[in-house]
Amino acid sequence: MYLVELLLGLVYYLPAFVANGSGPMVRKGNPIDFGKNFTDGRRILGDGKTFEGLLMGLTYGTTVGVVLSFFLGIHWIVISFMESLGAMLGDMLGAFIKRRMNIPRGGRALFLDQLDFIFGSTALGYLVGLSVTVYQFLLVVAIAFVAHVLTNMAAYRLRIKSVPW
């Protein structure tokens, strides 16, 4: 029974994983920061954060929630939207922090790259009823970290990404 509860935590975070993974599929688009620089002279977010990617992430993540609502209740549509929005905002916050640290687009920021979307999705998800145990959260954090590393290595080998992180 304990294993089932842990794995249910992964199901709860599916909208966030899908939102975070689908946004980068948009290759070009209109930057959310409108190409503007912050007070430090560096881009606010960079060209990798686009309105089109945000919309794709929200759409795909919420669609997962529609499917989950058949099993977990209609309220999961709202939870999945908020999780998806939180995942995308968390990723944008990560990009903002990386720009302030002078890390270029595609540059490596261990832990920030892997976990920014999980923290964002958890924060907004909790506002609308997401309820996970500490153990479920920690399992999701561990899986997100490993999955991020492995998928980036695969994307590099498939020549989708120019760097393996």
Sine and cosine of phi, psi and omega as CSV:
sin_phi,cos_phi,sin_psi,cos_psi,sin_omega,cos_omega
0.00,0.00,-0.62,0.79,-0.01,-1.00
-0.89,0.45,-0.65,0.76,0.03,-1.00
-0.90,0.44,-0.64,0.77,0.03,-1.00
-0.88,0.48,-0.68,0.73,0.03,-1.00
-0.89,0.46,-0.67,0.75,0.04,-1.00
-0.88,0.47,-0.74,0.68,-0.02,-1.00
-0.92,0.40,-0.50,0.87,0.07,-1.00
-0.89,0.46,-0.53,0.85,0.09,-1.00
-0.86,0.51,-0.60,0.80,0.07,-1.00
-0.90,0.43,-0.65,0.76,0.03,-1.00
-0.88,0.48,-0.67,0.75,0.00,-1.00
-0.86,0.50,-0.51,0.86,-0.05,-1.00
-0.99,-0.11,0.05,1.00,0.01,-1.00
-0.81,0.58,-0.70,0.72,0.02,-1.00
-0.85,0.53,-0.63,0.78,0.00,-1.00
-0.93,0.38,-0.68,0.73,0.02,-1.00
-0.89,0.46,-0.68,0.73,-0.02,-1.00
-0.92,0.38,-0.70,0.71,0.02,-1.00
-0.87,0.50,-0.74,0.67,-0.03,-1.00
-0.90,0.44,-0.59,0.80,-0.03,-1.00
-0.99,0.15,-0.39,0.92,-0.06,-1.00
-1.00,0.01,-0.49,0.87,0.00,-1.00
-0.81,0.58,-0.72,0.70,-0.03,-1.00
-0.93,0.38,-0.14,0.99,0.04,-1.00
-0.93,0.37,-0.32,0.95,0.06,-1.00
-0.98,0.19,0.91,-0.42,-0.07,-1.00
-0.98,0.21,-0.64,0.77,-0.01,-1.00
-0.71,-0.71,0.41,-0.91,0.02,-1.00
0.05,-1.00,-0.18,-0.98,-0.02,-1.00
-1.00,-0.05,0.89,-0.46,-0.05,-1.00
-0.88,0.48,0.68,-0.73,0.02,-1.00
-0.89,0.45,-0.52,0.86,0.00,-1.00
-1.00,0.06,0.10,0.99,0.01,-1.00
0.83,0.56,0.40,0.91,0.01,-1.00
0.97,0.25,0.24,0.97,-0.07,-1.00
-1.00,0.06,0.43,-0.90,0.07,-1.00
-0.99,-0.16,0.44,-0.90,0.08,-1.00
-0.99,0.11,0.01,-1.00,-0.03,-1.00
-0.89,0.45,-0.34,0.94,0.02,-1.00
-1.00,0.08,0.05,1.00,0.03,-1.00
1.00,0.05,-0.08,1.00,0.02,-1.00
-0.99,-0.16,0.38,-0.92,0.03,-1.00
-0.82,0.57,0.54,-0.84,0.01,-1.00
-0.91,0.41,-0.80,0.60,0.01,-1.00
-0.83,-0.55,-0.67,0.74,-0.04,-1.00
0.94,-0.34,0.15,-0.99,-0.07,-1.00
-0.94,0.34,-0.28,0.96,-0.04,-1.00
-0.97,0.23,-0.21,0.98,0.00,-1.00
-0.95,-0.31,0.98,-0.22,-0.10,-0.99
-0.88,-0.47,0.37,-0.93,0.08,-1.00
-0.88,0.47,-0.61,0.80,0.00,-1.00
-0.91,0.41,-0.66,0.75,0.06,-1.00
-0.91,0.41,-0.64,0.77,0.05,-1.00
-0.88,0.47,-0.74,0.68,0.00,-1.00
-0.89,0.45,-0.65,0.76,0.02,-1.00
-0.90,0.44,-0.71,0.71,0.02,-1.00
-0.87,0.49,-0.70,0.71,0.02,-1.00
-0.90,0.44,-0.66,0.75,-0.03,-1.00
-0.92,0.40,-0.77,0.64,-0.04,-1.00
-0.92,0.39,-0.69,0.73,0.00,-1.00
-0.90,0.44,-0.66,0.75,0.01,-1.00
-0.94,0.35,-0.56,0.83,0.06,-1.00
-0.88,0.48,-0.64,0.77,0.09,-1.00
-0.86,0.51,-0.65,0.76,0.03,-1.00
-0.90,0.44,-0.58,0.82,0.06,-1.00
-0.88,0.47,-0.69,0.72,0.04,-1.00
-0.90,0.44,-0.72,0.70,0.00,-1.00
-0.88,0.47,-0.49,0.87,-0.05,-1.00
-0.89,0.46,-0.42,0.91,0.05,-1.00
-0.92,0.39,-0.41,0.91,-0.04,-1.00
-0.96,-0.29,-0.53,0.85,-0.12,-0.99
-0.93,-0.36,-0.11,0.99,0.01,-1.00
0.92,-0.38,0.43,-0.90,-0.09,-1.00
-0.88,0.48,-0.45,0.89,0.00,-1.00
-0.89,0.45,-0.27,0.96,0.00,-1.00
-0.94,0.34,-0.28,0.96,0.09,-1.00
-0.92,0.39,-0.71,0.70,0.02,-1.00
-0.92,0.39,-0.71,0.71,0.01,-1.00
-0.86,0.51,-0.69,0.73,-0.04,-1.00
-0.93,0.37,-0.59,0.81,0.07,-1.00
-0.88,0.47,-0.73,0.68,-0.01,-1.00
-0.92,0.40,-0.63,0.78,0.08,-1.00
-0.87,0.49,-0.69,0.72,-0.01,-1.00
-0.90,0.44,-0.71,0.70,0.04,-1.00
-0.88,0.47,-0.69,0.72,0.03,-1.00
-0.88,0.47,-0.63,0.78,0.03,-1.00
-0.89,0.45,-0.69,0.72,-0.02,-1.00
-0.94,0.35,-0.65,0.76,0.04,-1.00
-0.92,0.39,-0.62,0.78,0.06,-1.00
-0.88,0.47,-0.65,0.76,0.04,-1.00
-0.91,0.42,-0.64,0.77,0.05,-1.00
-0.91,0.41,-0.64,0.77,0.05,-1.00
-0.88,0.47,-0.65,0.76,0.06,-1.00
-0.86,0.51,-0.69,0.73,0.03,-1.00
-0.90,0.44,-0.66,0.75,0.03,-1.00
-0.87,0.49,-0.72,0.69,0.01,-1.00
-0.89,0.46,-0.69,0.73,0.01,-1.00
-0.88,0.48,-0.64,0.77,0.04,-1.00
-0.90,0.43,-0.62,0.79,0.00,-1.00
-0.93,0.37,-0.49,0.87,0.02,-1.00
-1.00,0.05,0.11,0.99,-0.01,-1.00
0.88,0.47,0.51,0.86,0.09,-1.00
-1.00,-0.01,0.85,-0.53,-0.07,-1.00
-0.94,0.34,0.28,-0.96,0.06,-1.00
-0.82,0.57,0.77,-0.64,-0.04,-1.00
1.00,0.07,-0.11,0.99,0.03,-1.00
-0.95,0.31,0.34,-0.94,-0.11,-0.99
-1.00,-0.01,0.72,-0.69,0.12,-0.99
-0.65,-0.76,1.00,0.01,-0.08,-1.00
-0.81,0.58,0.68,-0.73,-0.05,-1.00
0.97,0.23,-0.72,0.70,0.03,-1.00
-0.89,0.45,-0.72,0.69,0.01,-1.00
-0.88,0.48,-0.61,0.80,-0.12,-0.99
-1.00,0.06,-0.45,0.90,-0.22,-0.98
-0.87,-0.50,-0.13,0.99,-0.05,-1.00
-0.85,0.53,-0.64,0.77,-0.03,-1.00
-0.95,0.31,-0.51,0.86,0.02,-1.00
-0.92,0.38,-0.70,0.71,0.00,-1.00
-0.91,0.42,-0.65,0.76,0.04,-1.00
-0.90,0.43,-0.70,0.72,-0.01,-1.00
-0.92,0.38,-0.59,0.81,0.03,-1.00
-0.91,0.41,-0.71,0.71,-0.04,-1.00
-0.87,0.50,-0.77,0.64,-0.03,-1.00
-0.97,0.26,-0.55,0.84,0.05,-1.00
-0.88,0.48,-0.66,0.75,0.01,-1.00
-0.89,0.46,-0.49,0.87,0.01,-1.00
-0.89,0.45,-0.42,0.91,-0.07,-1.00
-0.87,-0.49,0.28,0.96,0.15,-0.99
0.91,-0.42,0.04,1.00,0.09,-1.00
-0.89,0.45,0.75,-0.66,0.00,-1.00
-0.71,-0.71,0.93,-0.37,0.03,-1.00
-0.77,-0.63,0.45,-0.89,0.06,-1.00
-0.99,0.15,0.25,-0.97,0.07,-1.00
-0.86,0.50,-0.62,0.79,-0.01,-1.00
-0.92,0.38,-0.64,0.77,0.07,-1.00
-0.89,0.45,-0.70,0.72,0.01,-1.00
-0.87,0.49,-0.72,0.69,-0.02,-1.00
-0.91,0.42,-0.60,0.80,0.07,-1.00
-0.90,0.44,-0.69,0.73,0.01,-1.00
-0.89,0.45,-0.67,0.74,0.04,-1.00
-0.86,0.51,-0.73,0.68,0.00,-1.00
-0.89,0.45,-0.71,0.71,-0.01,-1.00
-0.92,0.38,-0.64,0.77,0.04,-1.00
-0.87,0.49,-0.67,0.75,-0.01,-1.00
-0.89,0.46,-0.78,0.63,-0.04,-1.00
-0.91,0.41,-0.70,0.72,-0.02,-1.00
-0.88,0.47,-0.63,0.77,0.01,-1.00
-0.89,0.45,-0.71,0.70,0.00,-1.00
-0.89,0.46,-0.74,0.67,-0.05,-1.00
-0.92,0.38,-0.67,0.74,-0.01,-1.00
-0.93,0.37,-0.57,0.82,0.05,-1.00
-0.93,0.36,-0.61,0.79,0.06,-1.00
-0.90,0.43,-0.66,0.75,0.02,-1.00
-0.91,0.42,-0.68,0.73,0.02,-1.00
-0.89,0.45,-0.59,0.81,0.05,-1.00
-0.91,0.41,-0.71,0.70,0.00,-1.00
-0.92,0.39,-0.50,0.87,0.04,-1.00
-1.00,0.08,0.04,1.00,0.00,-1.00
0.91,0.43,0.46,0.89,0.10,-0.99
-0.99,0.12,-0.57,0.82,0.04,-1.00
-0.90,-0.44,0.48,-0.88,-0.01,-1.00
-1.00,0.01,-0.19,0.98,0.03,-1.00
-0.73,-0.68,0.49,-0.87,-0.07,-1.00
-1.00,0.10,0.35,0.94,0.05,-1.00
-0.76,-0.64,0.00,0.00,0.00,0.00
